[in-house]
Amino acid sequence: MTESRSFAYSLCQDEDGWRWCVYDEDGVTVADGANGSRDAAQAAVELTLRQAGTGLAA
């Protein structure tokens, strides 16, 4: 049986677009990036969370 892991994320706007970061339950950054639009940044976060939930590297 696999142990369930919890993740959190942040999205913030900067002058070049949107920056995002995904953290594990210990507060360690597991992935981050930047996108030109909020929708693209949100999609990147959601993909990262899906991959993290299946144990795949983001």
C-alpha positions, 0 to 999 in steps of 0.5 A: 500500500502506498502512503498518501502525500500532501502537496501545496502550491503558490501562484503569483503574478510578476512583471513577466507573467505568472510564477508557480511553485509546488511544495511537499508536506515538509515545505520542500519545493518539488517543482517550479516554473513561470508562464505567460498567462495564469491559465498556463501556470495553473495548468502546469501546477495541475500537471505537476500535482497529477505527476507527483500523485503517481510518483512521476517526476515533474 
